Amino acid sequence: MSMTQAQSLADKDFIRYSRQIFLPEVGEAGQLQLKQAHVLIVGLGGLGQLAAQYLACAGVGRLTLVDSDRVELSNLPRQLLFSDDDIGHHKALIAKQKLAVLAQGCEIDAVAEHLTLESANAVFARLLDHSKETRLVLDCTDNLVARHCINRLSVEHALPLVSASIAAFNGQLFAVDQQRFPLGGCYHCIFPSDTRAPQNCTSQGVLGPSVGVMASMQALLAMQLLLLATPPTSTTQQTGNQSFEETSPPIASTRALLGRFWRFDAKLLQWHSAALTRDPECEVCGLKPSSLKSSALMSREPSKSVERANANTHHSTTAVSFKSVPNRGLL
């Protein structure tokens, strides 16, 4: 019997999370799975501070918040966790303090340091210390250097990574996981290290609700990936003189969540999606044995280019090679 199956929720927690538990795709087992999860959130700007609120209040058991920035006046229209009284204080420390009030059952660690390769290694090491937890990484940063660092460490440690970004009216979202779907590639496959990134919120501007949409979707995608690890539960249903076992449906398929790249047009309120394929020459997740710690990931064949499809629909699902994606500079 798994740890999730052996435990049960306290009555207070059952009431608190009842609207989630009522979903057959979640149930008590799924809520326990969230309780045993540890999510690392790097960046506590418009994306990270809202995603952190959703995950903490949804019952995720542990969050590690990383950001060296301090709250500024220009942050307040879209970073709603902060107020005027917080200006000048570290975002990570303020977020920890406020989330501790909102979600008392969530353990929160705050790292108010600039993300370097050395500090990132230390943060990931702490994330890996808790072997019984389901672990996941959220990249909510706004610069390519940090994103490539987070991506490389997530690949090396075989941790699922959910990345989101927004600048002007253009949003992007995707998730990669080298254990469950290595053919989906990684951040470096989409945005190689020589990519130029002229667009960000500082230079392009952004509307607060647009940031909220991307942060909400990032948190939703993260929760679904965490719930994928939930063992199915069954209940006995009685119909007349017959009884039958009913198994809870899965939250979603791995293929529906991983290896997909979503773009959001905040002007037209439209979503477009495409299938991600691993670049076999990628220096981070490619087929070179030195690029990954887990040799089990080396047995997969490199992905091939696939044809475009449904490109002219309002909610298009397109399978493409991202070598030619326009606006690749958008973080």
BELDA-V339718 format. One record per backbone hydrogen bond with DSSP energy under -0.5 kcal/mol. NH is the residue of the N-H (numbers start at 1). CO is the residue of the C=O. If there is no record, write none. Layout:
nh=<NH NH>
co=<CO CO>
//
This chain:
nh=<6 7 14 15 16 17 18 20 21 22 23 26 27 27 30 31 32 33 34 35 36 37 38 39 40 41 41 42 42 43 43 49 50 51 52 53 54 55 56 57 58 59 59 60 61 62 63 64 65 66 67 71 75 76 76 78 79 80 82 86 87 88 89 91 92 94 95 96 97 98 99 100 101 101 102 103 106 107 107 109 111 112 113 116 120 121 122 123 124 125 126 127 128 129 129 130 130 131 133 134 135 136 137 138 139 139 140 140 147 148 149 150 151 152 153 154 155 156 157 158 159 160 161 162 163 163 164 165 167 168 170 171 171 172 173 174 175 176 177 181 184 185 189 190 191 192 195 204 205 205 207 210 211 212 213 214 215 216 217 218 219 220 221 222 223 224 225 226 227 228 229 230 235 237 237 239 239 242 244 246 247 248 256 257 257 258 259 261 262 262 263 264 265 266 266 269 270 272 273 274 275 276 278 280 282 286 287 291 292 295 297 298 299 300 313 316 318 318 319 320 320 322 324 325 328 330 331>
co=<2 3 10 11 12 13 15 17 17 18 20 23 20 23 26 27 28 29 30 31 32 34 134 62 136 39 64 40 138 41 66 45 46 47 48 49 50 51 52 53 54 55 56 55 34 37 107 39 109 41 111 89 72 72 73 75 75 78 79 83 84 71 86 69 67 90 91 92 93 94 95 96 97 98 98 99 103 61 105 63 65 110 111 114 116 117 118 119 120 121 122 123 124 125 126 126 127 129 130 36 133 38 160 40 137 162 42 138 143 144 145 146 147 148 149 150 151 152 153 155 154 135 176 137 161 174 139 172 170 205 167 169 264 165 262 163 260 161 181 177 181 182 186 186 187 190 192 200 200 201 168 207 207 208 209 210 211 212 213 214 215 216 217 218 219 220 221 222 223 224 226 227 246 235 244 237 242 239 237 235 245 233 253 253 254 254 175 274 173 260 272 171 270 169 264 265 265 263 316 261 318 259 183 278 279 282 280 288 289 293 294 295 296 297 310 313 273 316 307 275 318 320 321 322 325 327 199>
//
